[in-house]
Each structure stands twice: as C-alpha cells, then as structure tokens.
Amino acid sequence: MKRIFTSLAPNMEADDRSLAARLLSRPWMWKRGKATAQVEQWFRDFTGASATAAFTSGRGALYGILKALELPQGSEVLLQAFTCVAVPDPVLWANLKPVYVDCDKTLTLSPEDLEKKITSASKVLIIQHTFGQPADMERLMAIAKKHNLFVIEDCAHALGAIYASKKLGSFGDAAFFSFGRDKVLSAVFGGVAVARDEAFGKKLIGFTASLKLPSLFWIKQQLLHPLVLSFAKKFYDVLSIGKIKLEVAKRLHIISKAVYPIEKKGGAPEFVFWRMPNATALLALNQLRKLDRLNGHRKEIAAYYQKALLSLGMQGQEGDSSIFLRYAVFHPKAHGIIAYARSRRIELGDWYTTPIAPVGVDYKAVDYVMGSCPVAEELSETTFNLPTHIGISLDDARYIIETLKNYSL
C-alpha cells in the first residue's frame, strides 16, 4: 500500500510539475508578464469585486486589506480561534489588536460569542470559512451591520464554495484567497485580495503598487517545490530517501516552508510584503482552469466519508455546502488516531491541534489567552482531517475508513 498524504502539495498534478520545470529554465518569465494581471482579472470576474490585488501569500493579501483601511493604531479586529497564526499575524503587523472569538461545532465563528466580544474599539470582523465550510453569513453579516464592522471574508480554504446561492468572497466588504501549497489551489505561495467598494479598492491597489517583487532566489524556491515534493512523496519510504531529501531541501533553503519560525512569535518574514510574480501567477492560472474538477472530486470523496463514518458510529463534518478542502472528523482520541494511521502509512491532517496553529505559537506574542475560546480549544484536541484532494482515489478513501474501523475495534 502506498503512503497516503493529506498535505505536501496535494493538488500538484503532472501538468503542474511540467509547467514548473519549464519555468525553471526561463528566468526571464519569473518576475514580469501578463499572468499576475490575468489572475487579478479572474477574481474580479469570479467575485464581482471592483478591485483585486495579487500578493505572494494569503496573509500578505490580508495585510494589504488591513493597511488600506488606514485604521487607528490599536483598533480591534475580531477573528476566530481554531485558525492558523497566519491570520492574527497580519493584524499585528498592521499595528492592530486581534480579539479572538470562539467557534461552534461547524468549525466557524460563533455568532453568540461574537456578540460578547464586540467593544467600542472593534472595527473589523474576519469571517473564516474553515476547510471550505461556509460560516453562518446571514447572522454574522447582520451582527456586523448592527455594529458597523468592516467585514473581511477569509476564503483561504473556500475558493468555489457557495452560501445561499452566492459565492463565498462576495458577501463581505473585502475578502482574501490563498494559493498556498495545501489550499484549494496550490501555487506553493500566493494570494489575492478583493474589494467590493470602488473607493476602498483604489486604496488597496495603491498600497499594492508600493510593494516590490520577490527576488529571483525566492521565485526559484517556489518553482522547485512541486518537483522536490513529488520526488519526496514517491520515495518517502524507500530507505527514507524521500523523507531525508525533503528535510535536507528545507534546511538548505532549496524549498520554502509553509510557516516560518518568526511567524510563531508574531513576526513577519520578508516575502509577505511582496507582490505576486509572473511565475507563481502562471502556476495559479493553471490550477484555476481545473477548479471545478478539483472541487468536484473533493465533494465526491467527502460524500463517501460521510456515509462510511455513520456505519462506524463516528461523527464527521455535516452538510453539503462545503467544498471540503479537508474532511473534519470529531473523536475524543483524535491525536491517537493520527498516530495510529501513520503506522498504517496514512498521514492524516492535523489542522488544527492547537487553537492557534501550528504547534509552538507564542500565545502571548499573538495576544491569545488560553480559556478564552473553550470550544476552539476542545476542537483542537478532538478533531482530525481526512484527505479529499485530487490524489485521493475511492480505493484510498476505503483504506482510510478501514483503518479507522480497525482503530475502533
């Protein structure tokens, strides 16, 4: 049985790797070209936004939105716990204050706890659509309107998801999307900010124009990533050759990391303040052409999990409006299941094993107080994710379910 991965550039197919390999030999195409503008246009058409701006990361896009708002220092930004440090960090970089709101069993923002956390200093609400599961937009938007909050939709997990017959990313005043290596689309790094209001959109574009493009070295890292990861996964268990090569590539900075150590302390790596270059935009465009197929596959695999878990007496993610970037399962021994599955050659997802992920985040540095979001903290101990990406076949899904069944016996 091959090793099954939830992470490690899951969306990259042969055509994506071929494109990355061709680009490696064409450095004159790395920084400038038409692709970045084409990505921005795609998102204007997709969301109906008045303006879009492309960055090297989703957190860079969020930072751009917050900076364009020109809020007073210390203004409060409400966001949910059970998230990645890549969300509160841009708030800190913009000299604003993150205020954490608990989530509910949908893994998204709790409207009840949101009402309790709003103060006179609250200016912005970030609504996260966790794993592609739409948040309760009707209630959350009503609360935001009542308190005059600027709404930013976090669609890093949710490109292509629908709520009430409307695309996520088109409800709020602004939204951002991510093309990180494990997201809906994988361009290794990349993100887009969208703005609904024309005046605000001009500010966003003006801010983006002030940013520089990445170095050639950084771009080369991203182009090498799908090629190195493909080799590493293929030979992962062959005398650990793949595993060793992956670790060496990270340590020698041949490829980039998803989250850098400085970010765990609230700091910012340089790349988050750069515009999207042509090369990674080309990777993103190639994946955008496959969006419907990628999401359709995720839904098919998730539907199988939903039905199969019922027979095991396990509780899985409910509903059919999600795109199921990953399929969440609830179990009191979640961490034990992750370890057991690894022994059966299955690398299950661990988003999120801490309320502000990844493990090692300095809670004081990011203003999180343990006990402030008890549901999120419980979920971090009692959830794990099943893979739904294009590399997972129904046979793989059956093997995963059989493994879960054996664990429960």
HELIX and SHEET records of a PDB file:
HELIX    1   1 ALA A   14  LEU A   24  1                                  11    
HELIX    2   2 PRO A   27  MET A   29  5                                   3    
HELIX    3   3 ALA A   35  THR A   47  1                                  13    
HELIX    4   4 GLY A   58  LEU A   69  1                                  12    
HELIX    5   5 PRO A   88  TRP A   93  1                                   6    
HELIX    6   6 PRO A  111  LYS A  117  1                                   7    
HELIX    7   7 THR A  130  GLY A  132  5                                   3    
HELIX    8   8 MET A  137  LYS A  146  1                                  10    
HELIX    9   9 GLU A  198  ALA A  209  1                                  12    
HELIX   10  10 LEU A  216  LYS A  234  1                                  19    
HELIX   11  11 ILE A  241  ARG A  251  1                                  11    
HELIX   12  12 PRO A  261  LYS A  265  5                                   5    
HELIX   13  13 GLU A  270  PHE A  273  5                                   4    
HELIX   14  14 ASN A  278  LEU A  288  1                                  11    
HELIX   15  15 LEU A  291  LEU A  312  1                                  22    
HELIX   16  16 ALA A  334  SER A  343  1                                  10    
HELIX   17  17 PRO A  374  THR A  382  1                                   9    
HELIX   18  18 LEU A  394  SER A  408  1                                  15    
SHEET    1   A 2 ILE A   4  PHE A   5  0                                        
SHEET    2   A 2 ILE A 346  GLU A 347  1                                        
SHEET    1   B 7 ALA A  51  PHE A  55  0                                        
SHEET    2   B 7 GLY A 191  ALA A 195 -1                                        
SHEET    3   B 7 ALA A 174  SER A 178 -1                                        
SHEET    4   B 7 PHE A 150  ASP A 154  1                                        
SHEET    5   B 7 SER A 122  GLN A 128  1                                        
SHEET    6   B 7 GLU A  76  GLN A  80  1                                        
SHEET    7   B 7 LYS A  97  VAL A 101  1                                        
SHEET    1   C 2 THR A  83  CYS A  84  0                                        
SHEET    2   C 2 ILE A 356  ALA A 357  1                                        
SHEET    1   D 2 ILE A 162  TYR A 163  0                                        
SHEET    2   D 2 LYS A 166  LYS A 167 -1                                        
SHEET    1   E 3 GLN A 315  GLY A 316  0                                        
SHEET    2   E 3 ARG A 326  PHE A 330 -1                                        
SHEET    3   E 3 THR A 383  PRO A 387 -1                                        
END                                                                             
